[in-house]
């Protein structure tokens, strides 16, 4: 005996929406399994004496939806083993927002049970009619039970299905509020196209408060038309940069090249560091935006010249992050940050072109500050054993360089001072201190204390010419 599961769709509403073929299949079947009895067509047929076996109780057993769908599918496979042929009915169309149906289809071959879809009328047709929208303009159908912010395209029609209780509606609301204004108008549609159809327009923040929700409810979010509301959209930002560089755009942006923009990237990066040091989150968000602007400008220049596009930048970065983090995306282990760095460096050294450098030190960028460059030179040399094992020789080296500087004259002083600074950087590295950050901290401290002296003199209507070094030193100690 052939074992088979036939899946039919009950339509989005009452019996008037059901196709004649599906109705005849229901009429002739001795037993019909349904995902839920809470459906207008099922309720009408039950009033006419039709019996159904429903899976509503499975929903009560689980806190998550995935195990519900898995159990429904497994139960139907078991029934097919015993009964031979099983008829399973779901709301709407079987291939629209029915996870259990997908499980049945994917597992049918391994179970040696034939699974076929006999059709039905999708709720989407009725939604388009009710809302008077054309999906060809761009339309997304998303699952409210697993909605993610990065899926949402705000310039498309958005239909969110399976919003059948207040908890799901609340989660949907919070997710959408990350992309839309809190008062953005959305439409809640229940039982579209049926006699029980309900349409209610509410501000987004009221989505989970002022409407009645059930398993026939969907939420419609219209596409964003106001340009200001697109300012959070990355694709729109990219189009802004393209317009600035395109015909009729900005003369300054149009004349820029990779070379002319070099200094701006450095400036913006340092402004990010200032915002971090000041612990100013608003300024940090703004300055990071300025760094992103530089990335987008370089990418747009690459596209204009036909060499690369922004997607190439993103693809290269994504592939690199996955390749260099095998402890996250593969089966390599890394118990701490040091192991992560070791894995990173090992992978980096094996990448195409890296192993062909003339020197281990060639990988250090040329344009970084000298102190940071010295730090990286020493760090790379230490990886191959060119390093002291204890701190005492490092300190001795500093004292030696200090003596040589004191004895030097003329141009030799600059050379010896460089040697002294290089040795101090080595001491910082030995103690795992970032010398650039250490010096920045001292600069901030110096500025704060010097500002105190300036303010103290100003309050006394004095200038630096009016006080001695001893008096300034006393104010410095007060600042400390």
Buried (B, 14 or more C-beta within 10 A) or exposed (E): EEBBBBBBBBBBBBBEBBBEEBBEBBEEBEEBBBBBBBBBBBEBBEEEEEEBEBBEEBBEEEEEBEEBBBBBBBBBBEBBEEBEBBBBBBBBBBBBBBBBBEBBBEBBEEBEBBBBBBBBBBBBBBBBEBBEBEBEEEBBBBBBBEBEEEEBBBBBBBBBBBBBBBEBBBBBBBBBBEBBBEEBEBBBBBBBBBEEBBEEEBBBBBBBEEBEBBBBBBBBBBBBEEEEBBEEBEEBBBEBBBBBBBEEBEEEBEEBEEEEBEEBBEEBEEBBBBBBEEEEEEBBEEBBEBBBBBEBBBBBBBBEEEEBBBEEBEEEEEEEEEEBBBBEEEEEEBEEEEEBEEBBEEBBEEEEEEEEEEEBEEEBEEEEEEBBBBBBBBEBEBEEEEBEEEEEEBBEBBEBBBEBBEEBEEEEBEEBBBBBBBBBBBBBBBEEEBBBEBBBEEEEEEEEBBEBBEEBBEEEEEEEEEBEEEBBEEBBEEBE
